[in-house]
Amino acid sequence: MHPNRVRKDPEPHHLDRIDFELLDLLQKDARRSNKELAAAVGLAPSSCLERVRRLEERGVLLGSHARVDPKALGIALQALIAVRLGEHSAPLVGGFMDEVAAHPAVLGVYYISGATDFLVHVATRTTDELRELAVDLISARPEVAHVETSLVFDLRRSEVLPSYLAAADEAPPKRRAAARTKSARGRGRR
């Protein structure tokens, strides 16, 4: 892809119930053996392996990643840097995203709507490193009009995408449906 173009979303893939189950299982633990996956979704191991390979080939599965405790690496700070550009064009937006995302301390670059154009999620060891990122990597860029840095005190996030949302004919997971039913029953007794 040309580095100055904003990425377009791929076409959605037709996935069935077993594909969604495999995706949920792999997102929760990508180290599961093929034998364990096959047993969990009710397939023969050879069929399960073929399904997973097909999901990889079609670009649905993008890879597997290990989660690392930032503190174990001496990373004491995380921050979100809000960035507003002075002017907007596809080359400026794409160039900003590509160059900033390439920095090793940058965990993510989010192109968003609203008064801010980007949120840049960074992880550093010290406040000096954070300042250098905000000033040298971001503020010094000629297209940048405004920068605001917010420290992250705590972070909770799911690594699992809710694949059931993509299937119109699939119901939400039972635990959510059961919680809604219990809540509705409780309101009816009052």
C-alpha positions as CSV (number, residue, x, y, z in Angstrom):
1,M,0.0,0.0,0.0
2,H,1.2,3.5,-0.8
3,P,2.4,5.1,2.5
4,N,0.4,8.2,2.1
5,R,-3.0,6.6,1.6
6,V,-5.5,5.9,4.3
7,R,-6.2,2.2,4.5
8,K,-9.6,1.0,3.3
9,D,-11.4,-1.7,5.2
10,P,-11.4,-5.1,3.6
11,E,-14.6,-6.7,2.5
12,P,-16.3,-8.7,5.2
13,H,-15.9,-12.4,4.9
14,H,-18.7,-14.9,5.1
15,L,-18.1,-16.8,8.3
16,D,-20.3,-19.5,9.8
17,R,-20.9,-20.5,13.5
18,I,-17.8,-22.7,13.6
19,D,-15.6,-20.0,12.2
20,F,-16.9,-17.6,15.0
21,E,-16.3,-20.2,17.6
22,L,-12.7,-20.8,16.4
23,L,-12.1,-17.1,16.4
24,D,-13.4,-16.7,19.9
25,L,-11.2,-19.6,21.2
26,L,-8.1,-18.4,19.4
27,Q,-8.5,-14.8,20.6
28,K,-8.7,-16.0,24.2
29,D,-5.7,-18.4,23.9
30,A,-3.8,-18.7,20.6
31,R,-1.6,-21.4,22.0
32,R,-4.4,-24.0,22.1
33,S,-3.4,-27.1,20.1
34,N,-5.3,-28.0,17.0
35,K,-6.6,-31.1,18.8
36,E,-8.1,-28.9,21.6
37,L,-9.7,-26.5,19.1
38,A,-11.2,-29.4,17.1
39,A,-12.7,-30.9,20.3
40,A,-14.1,-27.6,21.4
41,V,-15.9,-26.9,18.1
42,G,-16.8,-30.5,17.3
43,L,-14.7,-31.1,14.2
44,A,-12.1,-33.6,13.2
45,P,-8.6,-32.3,13.8
46,S,-7.9,-32.2,10.0
47,S,-11.0,-30.2,9.3
48,C,-10.3,-27.8,12.1
49,L,-6.7,-27.3,10.8
50,E,-8.1,-26.5,7.3
51,R,-10.6,-24.0,8.8
52,V,-7.9,-22.2,10.7
53,R,-5.6,-22.1,7.6
54,R,-8.5,-20.7,5.5
55,L,-9.1,-18.0,8.1
56,E,-5.4,-17.1,7.9
57,E,-5.4,-17.1,4.1
58,R,-8.5,-14.9,3.9
59,G,-6.9,-12.4,6.2
60,V,-9.4,-12.9,9.0
61,L,-6.7,-14.1,11.4
62,L,-3.9,-11.6,11.3
63,G,-1.4,-13.3,13.6
64,S,-0.8,-14.4,17.2
65,H,0.7,-12.2,19.9
66,A,2.2,-12.7,23.4
67,R,1.1,-10.2,26.1
68,V,3.9,-8.8,28.1
69,D,3.7,-7.0,31.4
70,P,5.1,-3.5,30.7
71,K,6.5,-3.2,34.2
72,A,8.7,-6.3,33.6
73,L,10.4,-4.2,30.8
74,G,10.8,-1.1,33.0
75,I,7.9,0.7,31.3
76,A,6.4,2.8,34.0
77,L,4.3,5.3,32.0
78,Q,1.6,5.1,29.4
79,A,0.0,8.1,27.9
80,L,-2.5,9.2,25.3
81,I,-1.3,12.1,23.1
82,A,-4.1,14.0,21.5
83,V,-3.0,15.6,18.2
84,R,-4.8,18.1,16.0
85,L,-3.4,18.9,12.5
86,G,-3.3,22.4,11.0
87,E,-4.3,21.1,7.6
88,H,-5.8,17.8,6.3
89,S,-5.0,15.8,3.2
90,A,-4.6,12.2,2.6
91,P,-0.8,12.4,2.2
92,L,-0.5,14.3,5.5
93,V,-2.8,12.0,7.4
94,G,-1.2,8.8,6.0
95,G,2.3,10.1,6.5
96,F,1.7,11.2,10.1
97,M,0.2,7.8,11.0
98,D,2.9,5.8,9.3
99,E,5.9,7.8,10.7
100,V,4.5,8.0,14.3
101,A,3.4,4.4,14.4
102,A,6.9,3.3,13.4
103,H,8.4,4.6,16.7
104,P,9.0,1.7,19.1
105,A,7.4,3.5,22.0
106,V,4.1,4.0,20.1
107,L,1.5,1.3,20.9
108,G,-1.2,2.6,18.6
109,V,-2.2,5.6,16.5
110,Y,-6.0,6.2,16.3
111,Y,-7.4,8.5,13.5
112,I,-10.6,9.8,15.1
113,S,-13.4,12.2,14.6
114,G,-14.1,15.3,16.6
115,A,-11.9,18.2,17.7
116,T,-8.8,15.9,17.9
117,D,-7.5,14.2,14.8
118,F,-5.4,11.5,16.4
119,L,-4.9,9.7,19.7
120,V,-1.4,8.3,20.0
121,H,-1.0,5.6,22.7
122,V,2.6,5.5,24.0
123,A,4.6,3.6,26.6
124,T,7.8,5.0,28.1
125,R,10.1,4.3,31.0
126,T,10.4,7.9,32.2
127,T,8.7,11.3,32.0
128,D,11.8,12.6,30.0
129,E,11.2,9.9,27.4
130,L,7.5,10.9,27.3
131,R,8.4,14.6,26.9
132,E,10.8,13.8,24.0
133,L,8.1,11.8,22.2
134,A,5.5,14.5,22.6
135,V,8.0,17.3,21.6
136,D,10.4,15.8,19.2
137,L,8.3,13.1,17.5
138,I,5.0,14.8,17.4
139,S,5.0,18.6,18.2
140,A,8.0,19.3,15.9
141,R,6.1,18.1,12.8
142,P,5.1,21.0,10.6
143,E,1.5,19.7,10.1
144,V,0.8,19.5,13.8
145,A,-1.2,22.5,15.2
146,H,-2.0,21.2,18.8
147,V,-0.8,18.5,21.2
148,E,-2.2,17.5,24.5
149,T,-0.8,14.7,26.6
150,S,-2.8,12.7,29.2
151,L,-1.2,10.1,31.5
152,V,-2.9,6.7,31.7
153,F,-3.3,5.8,35.4
154,D,-4.9,2.4,34.8
155,L,-5.9,0.4,31.8
156,R,-8.5,-2.3,31.3
157,R,-9.1,-3.6,27.9
158,S,-10.3,-6.8,26.2
159,E,-8.1,-8.4,23.6
160,V,-11.1,-10.3,22.2
161,L,-13.2,-8.9,19.5
162,P,-16.9,-9.7,19.9
163,S,-17.2,-11.8,16.8
164,Y,-20.9,-12.6,17.5
165,L,-21.7,-9.0,16.5
166,A,-20.7,-9.8,12.9
167,A,-23.3,-12.6,12.6
168,A,-26.8,-11.2,12.2
169,D,-28.3,-14.6,12.9
170,E,-26.2,-15.3,16.0
171,A,-27.4,-14.4,19.5
172,P,-25.1,-12.8,22.0
173,P,-23.2,-15.1,24.3
174,K,-25.4,-16.8,26.9
175,R,-23.9,-15.0,29.9
176,R,-25.1,-11.6,28.6
177,A,-28.5,-12.9,27.6
178,A,-28.9,-14.6,31.0
179,A,-27.9,-11.4,32.8
180,R,-30.5,-9.4,30.9
181,T,-33.2,-12.0,31.7
182,K,-32.3,-12.0,35.4
183,S,-32.3,-8.2,35.5
184,A,-35.7,-8.1,33.7
185,R,-37.2,-10.6,36.2
186,G,-35.9,-8.5,39.1
187,R,-37.6,-5.4,37.8
188,G,-40.9,-7.2,37.4
189,R,-41.1,-8.2,41.1
190,R,-41.0,-4.7,42.5
